[in-house]
Amino acid sequence: MNILEELNSLFATLHMPVETGEFSDKAPDKYCVLTPLSDRFDVYGDNLPTVDIQEVRISLFAKGNYLNTQKQLVRSLLQHEFTITGRVFVGFEKDTNYYHVAIDVVKHYEMEV
């Protein structure tokens, strides 16, 4: 399993539309877009990493009050053992009337050798 698979499963349980890269369908009032940020190994003394570290930015787009949705999403991410490395209010998009919030998450996966 990888971080994108886990996030897609999580959003399915939350009944929230999500896509990777960009939202291609007609946008509903609330949806998320996943953007992979990194897939890396930490440096190890023997040069044999045992952990794959994957990071994704979740962009939440919502018309109207986004705060309850953000709280529900953060709570669910933490319950599913994602590490939240950053949260930022990106802004209000006047042309689309969506509020945009970015939540960066990271998860560590044991290496499959």
PEWOBEL-V269872 format. One record per residue. N is the residue number from 0. PHI is phi in whole degrees, 0 to 359 (NA if undefined). NEAR is the number of other C-alpha atoms within 8 Angstrom. D_FIRST is the distance of its C-alpha to the first C-alpha in Angstrom with 2 decimals. Layout:
[[N PHI NEAR D_FIRST] [N PHI NEAR D_FIRST]]
This chain:
[[0 NA 4 0.00] [1 231 7 3.79] [2 296 11 7.01] [3 294 8 8.40] [4 297 8 6.34] [5 295 9 7.04] [6 294 8 10.46] [7 298 9 11.28] [8 296 8 10.87] [9 297 9 12.95] [10 293 11 15.50] [11 296 9 15.90] [12 291 7 17.01] [13 274 6 19.30] [14 57 6 20.70] [15 242 10 20.61] [16 299 10 20.39] [17 212 11 17.85] [18 218 10 17.37] [19 259 8 16.12] [20 91 7 19.10] [21 203 7 21.90] [22 271 11 22.82] [23 266 6 24.42] [24 276 4 25.91] [25 295 5 28.90] [26 288 8 27.82] [27 281 6 28.18] [28 294 7 29.66] [29 224 11 26.29] [30 199 12 23.06] [31 231 13 20.36] [32 235 13 19.26] [33 261 14 16.18] [34 235 10 17.11] [35 299 7 14.90] [36 257 8 17.17] [37 201 8 15.91] [38 216 8 13.47] [39 219 7 15.53] [40 245 8 16.50] [41 282 7 19.28] [42 281 6 22.42] [43 237 7 22.95] [44 299 5 26.34] [45 262 4 25.46] [46 62 6 23.40] [47 242 6 20.41] [48 294 10 17.56] [49 246 6 15.40] [50 227 10 13.21] [51 258 12 11.33] [52 255 13 12.48] [53 242 14 11.25] [54 230 13 13.81] [55 223 14 14.51] [56 262 12 17.85] [57 260 12 18.17] [58 259 12 21.57] [59 266 14 23.14] [60 243 13 26.14] [61 213 12 28.62] [62 271 10 32.21] [63 82 6 34.28] [64 292 6 33.25] [65 262 10 29.65] [66 297 6 29.93] [67 295 7 28.94] [68 295 7 25.84] [69 298 9 24.92] [70 299 8 25.58] [71 297 8 23.50] [72 295 8 20.51] [73 299 8 20.97] [74 301 8 21.44] [75 293 9 18.28] [76 299 11 16.18] [77 294 10 17.91] [78 296 7 17.52] [79 263 6 13.71] [80 64 7 14.07] [81 273 10 13.75] [82 265 9 16.58] [83 269 11 18.96] [84 261 8 20.70] [85 187 8 23.06] [86 221 9 24.60] [87 213 7 27.37] [88 277 7 29.57] [89 284 8 29.73] [90 148 7 32.65] [91 256 8 34.24] [92 266 9 34.25] [93 298 6 37.78] [94 288 4 37.31] [95 245 5 34.54] [96 66 8 35.35] [97 254 11 31.78] [98 275 14 31.01] [99 234 13 28.11] [100 236 12 26.11] [101 250 13 23.38] [102 234 13 20.85] [103 265 12 18.85] [104 231 13 15.78] [105 224 13 13.91] [106 215 11 11.17] [107 258 8 11.05] [108 237 9 8.41] [109 293 7 10.22] [110 291 8 10.96] [111 262 3 10.46] [112 263 2 14.11]]
